[in-house]
C-alpha cells in the first residue's frame, strides 16, 4: 500500500496521480501499485511539484515496515534516528 500526500500541487499533477491512486482526502492519495509504478510516479511527482511539497510512504524492509520519501517545501523534515524515521517540524524564519 502506498500513501501519497501532496501540498500545493498543480491540478495536472493531481489528475495524473489519480490514474494510479484514489484520493481519500484533500491531497491524500492511497493505493496498491507495483514498485516500478511507485518509483515512476514518484519521479513525476518530484519533477512537477514546483512550489508545493510531497511525501510518499510505502512498504519497505525496515524496523518500522515502511520508508518515506519527501520533496519540495514542507513544514517538516524526516530524520533517521538509529533506524527509525521521525518527523521534525521546521520553524519558519530560522
VOKEMI-310546 format. One record per atom (N, C-alpha, C, O): residue number from 0; residue in one letter; atom name; z, y, x. Coordinates in steps of 0.2 Angstrom, whole numbers. Atoms other than C-alpha are relative to their C-alpha. Last residue first. Example, Ala and Ser with C-alpha at 12.3 -4.5 7.8 and 13.67 -1.06 7.14 Angstrom:
residues 2
{seq=1	type=S	atom=N	w=-1	v=-6	u=-4}
{seq=1	type=S	atom=CA	w=36	v=-5	u=68}
{seq=1	type=S	atom=C	w=3	v=5	u=-4}
{seq=1	type=S	atom=O	w=4	v=11	u=-1}
{seq=0	type=A	atom=N	w=0	v=-6	u=4}
{seq=0	type=A	atom=CA	w=39	v=-22	u=62}
{seq=0	type=A	atom=C	w=0	v=6	u=4}
{seq=0	type=A	atom=O	w=3	v=5	u=9}
END
This chain:
residues 94
{seq=93	type=X	atom=N	w=-3	v=2	u=-6}
{seq=93	type=X	atom=CA	w=56	v=151	u=75}
{seq=93	type=X	atom=C	w=-5	v=-4	u=4}
{seq=93	type=X	atom=O	w=-3	v=-7	u=10}
{seq=92	type=X	atom=N	w=-2	v=-6	u=-4}
{seq=92	type=X	atom=CA	w=49	v=161	u=61}
{seq=92	type=X	atom=C	w=3	v=-2	u=7}
{seq=92	type=X	atom=O	w=5	v=3	u=10}
{seq=91	type=X	atom=N	w=5	v=-4	u=-1}
{seq=91	type=X	atom=CA	w=48	v=146	u=49}
{seq=91	type=X	atom=C	w=3	v=7	u=4}
{seq=91	type=X	atom=O	w=9	v=9	u=2}
{seq=90	type=X	atom=N	w=-2	v=-6	u=3}
{seq=90	type=X	atom=CA	w=62	v=133	u=51}
{seq=90	type=X	atom=C	w=-6	v=5	u=2}
{seq=90	type=X	atom=O	w=-7	v=7	u=8}
{seq=89	type=X	atom=N	w=1	v=-5	u=-4}
{seq=89	type=X	atom=CA	w=54	v=116	u=54}
{seq=89	type=X	atom=C	w=2	v=6	u=-3}
{seq=89	type=X	atom=O	w=1	v=7	u=-9}
{seq=88	type=X	atom=N	w=2	v=-7	u=3}
{seq=88	type=X	atom=CA	w=62	v=102	u=45}
{seq=88	type=X	atom=C	w=-1	v=5	u=5}
{seq=88	type=X	atom=O	w=3	v=5	u=10}
{seq=87	type=X	atom=N	w=-4	v=-5	u=-3}
{seq=87	type=X	atom=CA	w=64	v=85	u=55}
{seq=87	type=X	atom=C	w=-4	v=7	u=-3}
{seq=87	type=X	atom=O	w=-9	v=8	u=-2}
{seq=86	type=X	atom=N	w=3	v=-6	u=1}
{seq=86	type=X	atom=CA	w=58	v=69	u=47}
{seq=86	type=X	atom=C	w=5	v=6	u=2}
{seq=86	type=X	atom=O	w=11	v=5	u=1}
{seq=85	type=X	atom=N	w=-4	v=-4	u=5}
{seq=85	type=X	atom=CA	w=64	v=53	u=54}
{seq=85	type=X	atom=C	w=-4	v=7	u=0}
{seq=85	type=X	atom=O	w=-7	v=9	u=4}
{seq=84	type=X	atom=N	w=3	v=-7	u=1}
{seq=84	type=X	atom=CA	w=54	v=39	u=62}
{seq=84	type=X	atom=C	w=4	v=4	u=-5}
{seq=84	type=X	atom=O	w=6	v=1	u=-11}
{seq=83	type=X	atom=N	w=-1	v=-2	u=7}
{seq=83	type=X	atom=CA	w=65	v=25	u=68}
{seq=83	type=X	atom=C	w=-4	v=7	u=0}
{seq=83	type=X	atom=O	w=-2	v=11	u=3}
{seq=82	type=X	atom=N	w=4	v=4	u=4}
{seq=82	type=X	atom=CA	w=60	v=16	u=85}
{seq=82	type=X	atom=C	w=0	v=2	u=-8}
{seq=82	type=X	atom=O	w=-3	v=-2	u=-12}
{seq=81	type=X	atom=N	w=-1	v=7	u=-1}
{seq=81	type=X	atom=CA	w=74	v=24	u=95}
{seq=81	type=X	atom=C	w=-4	v=-5	u=-5}
{seq=81	type=X	atom=O	w=-1	v=-10	u=-7}
{seq=80	type=X	atom=N	w=-6	v=1	u=-3}
{seq=80	type=X	atom=CA	w=72	v=40	u=87}
{seq=80	type=X	atom=C	w=2	v=-7	u=1}
{seq=80	type=X	atom=O	w=4	v=-10	u=-4}
{seq=79	type=X	atom=N	w=-2	v=7	u=-1}
{seq=79	type=X	atom=CA	w=54	v=44	u=84}
{seq=79	type=X	atom=C	w=7	v=0	u=3}
{seq=79	type=X	atom=O	w=8	v=3	u=9}
{seq=78	type=X	atom=N	w=-2	v=2	u=-7}
{seq=78	type=X	atom=CA	w=51	v=61	u=77}
{seq=78	type=X	atom=C	w=2	v=-7	u=0}
{seq=78	type=X	atom=O	w=5	v=-9	u=-4}
{seq=77	type=X	atom=N	w=-3	v=6	u=-1}
{seq=77	type=X	atom=CA	w=41	v=67	u=62}
{seq=77	type=X	atom=C	w=1	v=-2	u=7}
{seq=77	type=X	atom=O	w=-3	v=-1	u=11}
{seq=76	type=X	atom=N	w=3	v=4	u=-5}
{seq=76	type=X	atom=CA	w=38	v=85	u=59}
{seq=76	type=X	atom=C	w=3	v=-7	u=0}
{seq=76	type=X	atom=O	w=9	v=-7	u=-3}
{seq=75	type=X	atom=N	w=-4	v=5	u=-3}
{seq=75	type=X	atom=CA	w=42	v=96	u=44}
{seq=75	type=X	atom=C	w=-4	v=-3	u=5}
{seq=75	type=X	atom=O	w=-10	v=-3	u=5}
{seq=74	type=X	atom=N	w=-7	v=-3	u=-1}
{seq=74	type=X	atom=CA	w=36	v=111	u=34}
{seq=74	type=X	atom=C	w=5	v=-4	u=4}
{seq=74	type=X	atom=O	w=11	v=-3	u=4}
{seq=73	type=X	atom=N	w=-5	v=3	u=5}
{seq=73	type=X	atom=CA	w=18	v=105	u=36}
{seq=73	type=X	atom=C	w=7	v=3	u=2}
{seq=73	type=X	atom=O	w=8	v=6	u=7}
{seq=72	type=X	atom=N	w=-6	v=-5	u=1}
{seq=72	type=X	atom=CA	w=3	v=114	u=43}
{seq=72	type=X	atom=C	w=4	v=-3	u=-5}
{seq=72	type=X	atom=O	w=3	v=-4	u=-11}
{seq=71	type=X	atom=N	w=0	v=-7	u=3}
{seq=71	type=X	atom=CA	w=-10	v=101	u=48}
{seq=71	type=X	atom=C	w=6	v=4	u=0}
{seq=71	type=X	atom=O	w=11	v=2	u=4}
{seq=70	type=X	atom=N	w=5	v=-5	u=-3}
{seq=70	type=X	atom=CA	w=-9	v=83	u=52}
{seq=70	type=X	atom=C	w=1	v=6	u=-4}
{seq=70	type=X	atom=O	w=3	v=6	u=-10}
{seq=69	type=X	atom=N	w=-1	v=-6	u=3}
{seq=69	type=X	atom=CA	w=4	v=68	u=49}
{seq=69	type=X	atom=C	w=-5	v=5	u=4}
{seq=69	type=X	atom=O	w=-6	v=4	u=10}
{seq=68	type=X	atom=N	w=4	v=-4	u=-4}
{seq=68	type=X	atom=CA	w=3	v=49	u=52}
{seq=68	type=X	atom=C	w=0	v=7	u=-4}
{seq=68	type=X	atom=O	w=0	v=8	u=-10}
{seq=67	type=X	atom=N	w=2	v=-7	u=3}
{seq=67	type=X	atom=CA	w=17	v=39	u=47}
{seq=67	type=X	atom=C	w=-4	v=3	u=4}
{seq=67	type=X	atom=O	w=-3	v=4	u=10}
{seq=66	type=X	atom=N	w=1	v=-5	u=-5}
{seq=66	type=X	atom=CA	w=21	v=20	u=50}
{seq=66	type=X	atom=C	w=-2	v=7	u=-4}
{seq=66	type=X	atom=O	w=-4	v=6	u=-10}
{seq=65	type=X	atom=N	w=5	v=-5	u=2}
{seq=65	type=X	atom=CA	w=29	v=7	u=39}
{seq=65	type=X	atom=C	w=-1	v=5	u=6}
{seq=65	type=X	atom=O	w=3	v=5	u=10}
{seq=64	type=X	atom=N	w=5	v=3	u=4}
{seq=64	type=X	atom=CA	w=40	v=-8	u=40}
{seq=64	type=X	atom=C	w=-6	v=4	u=-2}
{seq=64	type=X	atom=O	w=-10	v=2	u=-6}
{seq=63	type=X	atom=N	w=0	v=-2	u=6}
{seq=63	type=X	atom=CA	w=55	v=1	u=46}
{seq=63	type=X	atom=C	w=-5	v=-3	u=-5}
{seq=63	type=X	atom=O	w=-4	v=-2	u=-11}
{seq=62	type=X	atom=N	w=-7	v=2	u=3}
{seq=62	type=X	atom=CA	w=58	v=-10	u=61}
{seq=62	type=X	atom=C	w=0	v=3	u=-7}
{seq=62	type=X	atom=O	w=3	v=0	u=-12}
{seq=61	type=X	atom=N	w=-5	v=-3	u=-3}
{seq=61	type=X	atom=CA	w=39	v=-9	u=64}
{seq=61	type=X	atom=C	w=7	v=-2	u=-3}
{seq=61	type=X	atom=O	w=7	v=-5	u=-8}
{seq=60	type=X	atom=N	w=-5	v=5	u=-3}
{seq=60	type=X	atom=CA	w=24	v=-20	u=61}
{seq=60	type=X	atom=C	w=5	v=4	u=4}
{seq=60	type=X	atom=O	w=5	v=4	u=10}
{seq=59	type=X	atom=N	w=1	v=1	u=-7}
{seq=59	type=X	atom=CA	w=15	v=-7	u=50}
{seq=59	type=X	atom=C	w=5	v=-5	u=2}
{seq=59	type=X	atom=O	w=11	v=-6	u=-1}
{seq=58	type=X	atom=N	w=-4	v=5	u=-3}
{seq=58	type=X	atom=CA	w=12	v=-3	u=32}
{seq=58	type=X	atom=C	w=-1	v=-1	u=7}
{seq=58	type=X	atom=O	w=-7	v=0	u=9}
{seq=57	type=X	atom=N	w=3	v=7	u=1}
{seq=57	type=X	atom=CA	w=6	v=14	u=27}
{seq=57	type=X	atom=C	w=4	v=-5	u=4}
{seq=57	type=X	atom=O	w=8	v=-4	u=8}
{seq=56	type=X	atom=N	w=-5	v=5	u=-1}
{seq=56	type=X	atom=CA	w=12	v=32	u=25}
{seq=56	type=X	atom=C	w=-3	v=-7	u=-1}
{seq=56	type=X	atom=O	w=-6	v=-8	u=-7}
{seq=55	type=X	atom=N	w=2	v=7	u=3}
{seq=55	type=X	atom=CA	w=-1	v=46	u=26}
{seq=55	type=X	atom=C	w=6	v=-5	u=3}
{seq=55	type=X	atom=O	w=8	v=-5	u=8}
{seq=54	type=X	atom=N	w=-4	v=6	u=-3}
{seq=54	type=X	atom=CA	w=4	v=64	u=28}
{seq=54	type=X	atom=C	w=-2	v=-6	u=-3}
{seq=54	type=X	atom=O	w=-3	v=-7	u=-9}
{seq=53	type=X	atom=N	w=0	v=7	u=3}
{seq=53	type=X	atom=CA	w=-7	v=79	u=25}
{seq=53	type=X	atom=C	w=4	v=-5	u=4}
{seq=53	type=X	atom=O	w=6	v=-4	u=10}
{seq=52	type=X	atom=N	w=-3	v=5	u=-4}
{seq=52	type=X	atom=CA	w=-7	v=98	u=28}
{seq=52	type=X	atom=C	w=0	v=-7	u=-4}
{seq=52	type=X	atom=O	w=-1	v=-7	u=-10}
{seq=51	type=X	atom=N	w=-5	v=4	u=4}
{seq=51	type=X	atom=CA	w=-17	v=113	u=22}
{seq=51	type=X	atom=C	w=4	v=-5	u=5}
{seq=51	type=X	atom=O	w=3	v=-4	u=11}
{seq=50	type=X	atom=N	w=-6	v=-4	u=0}
{seq=50	type=X	atom=CA	w=-26	v=127	u=32}
{seq=50	type=X	atom=C	w=6	v=-4	u=-3}
{seq=50	type=X	atom=O	w=12	v=-2	u=-3}
{seq=49	type=X	atom=N	w=0	v=-7	u=0}
{seq=49	type=X	atom=CA	w=-41	v=115	u=35}
{seq=49	type=X	atom=C	w=7	v=3	u=1}
{seq=49	type=X	atom=O	w=11	v=1	u=6}
{seq=48	type=X	atom=N	w=-6	v=-3	u=3}
{seq=48	type=X	atom=CA	w=-38	v=98	u=29}
{seq=48	type=X	atom=C	w=1	v=7	u=1}
{seq=48	type=X	atom=O	w=4	v=11	u=-3}
{seq=47	type=X	atom=N	w=1	v=-5	u=6}
{seq=47	type=X	atom=CA	w=-56	v=93	u=32}
{seq=47	type=X	atom=C	w=6	v=3	u=-3}
{seq=47	type=X	atom=O	w=5	v=7	u=-7}
{seq=46	type=X	atom=N	w=6	v=-4	u=-2}
{seq=46	type=X	atom=CA	w=-56	v=83	u=49}
{seq=46	type=X	atom=C	w=0	v=6	u=-5}
{seq=46	type=X	atom=O	w=-3	v=12	u=-3}
{seq=45	type=X	atom=N	w=-1	v=-4	u=-6}
{seq=45	type=X	atom=CA	w=-39	v=76	u=46}
{seq=45	type=X	atom=C	w=-5	v=5	u=2}
{seq=45	type=X	atom=O	w=-3	v=10	u=4}
{seq=44	type=X	atom=N	w=-6	v=-5	u=2}
{seq=44	type=X	atom=CA	w=-43	v=70	u=29}
{seq=44	type=X	atom=C	w=2	v=5	u=5}
{seq=44	type=X	atom=O	w=2	v=11	u=5}
{seq=43	type=X	atom=N	w=3	v=-6	u=4}
{seq=43	type=X	atom=CA	w=-60	v=63	u=35}
{seq=43	type=X	atom=C	w=6	v=5	u=-2}
{seq=43	type=X	atom=O	w=4	v=11	u=-2}
{seq=42	type=X	atom=N	w=4	v=-4	u=-4}
{seq=42	type=X	atom=CA	w=-51	v=53	u=49}
{seq=42	type=X	atom=C	w=-3	v=6	u=-4}
{seq=42	type=X	atom=O	w=-4	v=11	u=-1}
{seq=41	type=X	atom=N	w=-4	v=-4	u=-4}
{seq=41	type=X	atom=CA	w=-38	v=47	u=37}
{seq=41	type=X	atom=C	w=-4	v=5	u=5}
{seq=41	type=X	atom=O	w=-2	v=11	u=5}
{seq=40	type=X	atom=N	w=-2	v=-5	u=5}
{seq=40	type=X	atom=CA	w=-51	v=40	u=25}
{seq=40	type=X	atom=C	w=5	v=5	u=4}
{seq=40	type=X	atom=O	w=4	v=11	u=3}
{seq=39	type=X	atom=N	w=6	v=-4	u=1}
{seq=39	type=X	atom=CA	w=-59	v=31	u=40}
{seq=39	type=X	atom=C	w=2	v=6	u=-5}
{seq=39	type=X	atom=O	w=0	v=11	u=-4}
{seq=38	type=X	atom=N	w=1	v=-4	u=-6}
{seq=38	type=X	atom=CA	w=-42	v=24	u=45}
{seq=38	type=X	atom=C	w=-6	v=5	u=-1}
{seq=38	type=X	atom=O	w=-6	v=10	u=2}
{seq=37	type=X	atom=N	w=-6	v=-4	u=-2}
{seq=37	type=X	atom=CA	w=-37	v=18	u=28}
{seq=37	type=X	atom=C	w=-2	v=5	u=6}
{seq=37	type=X	atom=O	w=-1	v=11	u=5}
{seq=36	type=X	atom=N	w=1	v=-6	u=5}
{seq=36	type=X	atom=CA	w=-55	v=11	u=24}
{seq=36	type=X	atom=C	w=6	v=5	u=1}
{seq=36	type=X	atom=O	w=4	v=11	u=1}
{seq=35	type=X	atom=N	w=6	v=-3	u=-2}
{seq=35	type=X	atom=CA	w=-53	v=0	u=40}
{seq=35	type=X	atom=C	w=-1	v=6	u=-4}
{seq=35	type=X	atom=O	w=-3	v=12	u=-2}
{seq=34	type=X	atom=N	w=-2	v=-5	u=-6}
{seq=34	type=X	atom=CA	w=-35	v=-4	u=37}
{seq=34	type=X	atom=C	w=-6	v=4	u=2}
{seq=34	type=X	atom=O	w=-6	v=9	u=4}
{seq=33	type=X	atom=N	w=0	v=3	u=-7}
{seq=33	type=X	atom=CA	w=-40	v=-11	u=20}
{seq=33	type=X	atom=C	w=1	v=5	u=5}
{seq=33	type=X	atom=O	w=1	v=11	u=4}
{seq=32	type=X	atom=N	w=7	v=0	u=-3}
{seq=32	type=X	atom=CA	w=-35	v=-2	u=4}
{seq=32	type=X	atom=C	w=1	v=-4	u=7}
{seq=32	type=X	atom=O	w=6	v=-4	u=9}
{seq=31	type=X	atom=N	w=1	v=6	u=-5}
{seq=31	type=X	atom=CA	w=-21	v=-3	u=-8}
{seq=31	type=X	atom=C	w=-7	v=0	u=3}
{seq=31	type=X	atom=O	w=-11	v=-1	u=-1}
{seq=30	type=X	atom=N	w=5	v=6	u=1}
{seq=30	type=X	atom=CA	w=-17	v=13	u=-17}
{seq=30	type=X	atom=C	w=1	v=-5	u=5}
{seq=30	type=X	atom=O	w=5	v=-4	u=10}
{seq=29	type=X	atom=N	w=-2	v=7	u=-1}
{seq=29	type=X	atom=CA	w=-7	v=29	u=-20}
{seq=29	type=X	atom=C	w=-5	v=-5	u=-1}
{seq=29	type=X	atom=O	w=-9	v=-4	u=-5}
{seq=28	type=X	atom=N	w=5	v=5	u=1}
{seq=28	type=X	atom=CA	w=-10	v=48	u=-19}
{seq=28	type=X	atom=C	w=2	v=-7	u=2}
{seq=28	type=X	atom=O	w=6	v=-7	u=7}
{seq=27	type=X	atom=N	w=-3	v=7	u=-2}
{seq=27	type=X	atom=CA	w=2	v=62	u=-21}
{seq=27	type=X	atom=C	w=-5	v=-5	u=-2}
{seq=27	type=X	atom=O	w=-7	v=-6	u=-8}
{seq=26	type=X	atom=N	w=1	v=1	u=-8}
{seq=26	type=X	atom=CA	w=-6	v=80	u=-21}
{seq=26	type=X	atom=C	w=3	v=-7	u=2}
{seq=26	type=X	atom=O	w=3	v=-7	u=8}
{seq=25	type=X	atom=N	w=3	v=-6	u=-3}
{seq=25	type=X	atom=CA	w=2	v=84	u=-39}
{seq=25	type=X	atom=C	w=-1	v=-1	u=8}
{seq=25	type=X	atom=O	w=4	v=0	u=11}
{seq=24	type=X	atom=N	w=-4	v=-7	u=1}
{seq=24	type=X	atom=CA	w=7	v=67	u=-45}
{seq=24	type=X	atom=C	w=-4	v=5	u=4}
{seq=24	type=X	atom=O	w=-9	v=4	u=7}
{seq=23	type=X	atom=N	w=-5	v=1	u=4}
{seq=23	type=X	atom=CA	w=0	v=49	u=-46}
{seq=23	type=X	atom=C	w=5	v=6	u=-2}
{seq=23	type=X	atom=O	w=9	v=6	u=-6}
{seq=22	type=X	atom=N	w=-5	v=-5	u=0}
{seq=22	type=X	atom=CA	w=-17	v=52	u=-40}
{seq=22	type=X	atom=C	w=5	v=-1	u=-5}
{seq=22	type=X	atom=O	w=4	v=-2	u=-11}
{seq=21	type=X	atom=N	w=-2	v=-3	u=7}
{seq=21	type=X	atom=CA	w=-25	v=35	u=-38}
{seq=21	type=X	atom=C	w=5	v=6	u=1}
{seq=21	type=X	atom=O	w=9	v=5	u=5}
{seq=20	type=X	atom=N	w=-7	v=0	u=2}
{seq=20	type=X	atom=CA	w=-33	v=31	u=-21}
{seq=20	type=X	atom=C	w=1	v=3	u=-6}
{seq=20	type=X	atom=O	w=-3	v=7	u=-8}
{seq=19	type=X	atom=N	w=-4	v=6	u=-3}
{seq=19	type=X	atom=CA	w=-50	v=26	u=-15}
{seq=19	type=X	atom=C	w=7	v=-1	u=-2}
{seq=19	type=X	atom=O	w=9	v=-6	u=-3}
{seq=18	type=X	atom=N	w=5	v=6	u=0}
{seq=18	type=X	atom=CA	w=-63	v=37	u=-24}
{seq=18	type=X	atom=C	w=4	v=-6	u=2}
{seq=18	type=X	atom=O	w=2	v=-12	u=0}
{seq=17	type=X	atom=N	w=-1	v=4	u=6}
{seq=17	type=X	atom=CA	w=-48	v=49	u=-27}
{seq=17	type=X	atom=C	w=-5	v=-6	u=-1}
{seq=17	type=X	atom=O	w=-5	v=-10	u=-6}
{seq=16	type=X	atom=N	w=-6	v=4	u=0}
{seq=16	type=X	atom=CA	w=-48	v=54	u=-9}
{seq=16	type=X	atom=C	w=1	v=-4	u=-6}
{seq=16	type=X	atom=O	w=3	v=-10	u=-6}
{seq=15	type=X	atom=N	w=2	v=5	u=-4}
{seq=15	type=X	atom=CA	w=-66	v=61	u=-10}
{seq=15	type=X	atom=C	w=6	v=-5	u=0}
{seq=15	type=X	atom=O	w=5	v=-11	u=0}
{seq=14	type=X	atom=N	w=5	v=4	u=4}
{seq=14	type=X	atom=CA	w=-61	v=72	u=-25}
{seq=14	type=X	atom=C	w=-2	v=-7	u=4}
{seq=14	type=X	atom=O	w=-2	v=-12	u=1}
{seq=13	type=X	atom=N	w=-4	v=4	u=5}
{seq=13	type=X	atom=CA	w=-46	v=78	u=-16}
{seq=13	type=X	atom=C	w=-4	v=-4	u=-4}
{seq=13	type=X	atom=O	w=-2	v=-10	u=-5}
{seq=12	type=X	atom=N	w=-4	v=5	u=-4}
{seq=12	type=X	atom=CA	w=-57	v=83	u=-1}
{seq=12	type=X	atom=C	w=4	v=-4	u=-5}
{seq=12	type=X	atom=O	w=5	v=-10	u=-4}
{seq=11	type=X	atom=N	w=5	v=5	u=-3}
{seq=11	type=X	atom=CA	w=-69	v=92	u=-12}
{seq=11	type=X	atom=C	w=3	v=-6	u=3}
{seq=11	type=X	atom=O	w=2	v=-12	u=2}
{seq=10	type=X	atom=N	w=2	v=5	u=5}
{seq=10	type=X	atom=CA	w=-55	v=101	u=-21}
{seq=10	type=X	atom=C	w=-5	v=-5	u=2}
{seq=10	type=X	atom=O	w=-4	v=-11	u=-1}
{seq=9	type=X	atom=N	w=6	v=-2	u=4}
{seq=9	type=X	atom=CA	w=-49	v=108	u=-5}
{seq=9	type=X	atom=C	w=-1	v=-5	u=-5}
{seq=9	type=X	atom=O	w=0	v=-11	u=-4}
{seq=8	type=X	atom=N	w=6	v=3	u=-2}
{seq=8	type=X	atom=CA	w=-31	v=103	u=1}
{seq=8	type=X	atom=C	w=-6	v=3	u=-5}
{seq=8	type=X	atom=O	w=-5	v=5	u=-10}
{seq=7	type=X	atom=N	w=5	v=-5	u=0}
{seq=7	type=X	atom=CA	w=-16	v=115	u=0}
{seq=7	type=X	atom=C	w=-7	v=-3	u=2}
{seq=7	type=X	atom=O	w=-10	v=0	u=7}
{seq=6	type=X	atom=N	w=-2	v=-7	u=2}
{seq=6	type=X	atom=CA	w=-4	v=101	u=3}
{seq=6	type=X	atom=C	w=-6	v=4	u=1}
{seq=6	type=X	atom=O	w=-9	v=4	u=7}
{seq=5	type=X	atom=N	w=5	v=-5	u=-2}
{seq=5	type=X	atom=CA	w=-10	v=82	u=3}
{seq=5	type=X	atom=C	w=4	v=7	u=-3}
{seq=5	type=X	atom=O	w=6	v=8	u=-8}
{seq=4	type=X	atom=N	w=-2	v=-6	u=3}
{seq=4	type=X	atom=CA	w=2	v=67	u=2}
{seq=4	type=X	atom=C	w=-4	v=6	u=3}
{seq=4	type=X	atom=O	w=-5	v=6	u=9}
{seq=3	type=X	atom=N	w=3	v=-6	u=-3}
{seq=3	type=X	atom=CA	w=-6	v=50	u=5}
{seq=3	type=X	atom=C	w=3	v=6	u=-4}
{seq=3	type=X	atom=O	w=2	v=7	u=-10}
{seq=2	type=X	atom=N	w=-2	v=-6	u=3}
{seq=2	type=X	atom=CA	w=4	v=34	u=1}
{seq=2	type=X	atom=C	w=-3	v=6	u=4}
{seq=2	type=X	atom=O	w=-2	v=6	u=10}
{seq=1	type=X	atom=N	w=0	v=-6	u=-4}
{seq=1	type=X	atom=CA	w=-4	v=17	u=6}
{seq=1	type=X	atom=C	w=2	v=6	u=-4}
{seq=1	type=X	atom=O	w=0	v=6	u=-10}
{seq=0	type=X	atom=N	w=0	v=-6	u=4}
{seq=0	type=X	atom=CA	w=0	v=0	u=0}
{seq=0	type=X	atom=C	w=0	v=6	u=4}
{seq=0	type=X	atom=O	w=3	v=6	u=10}
END
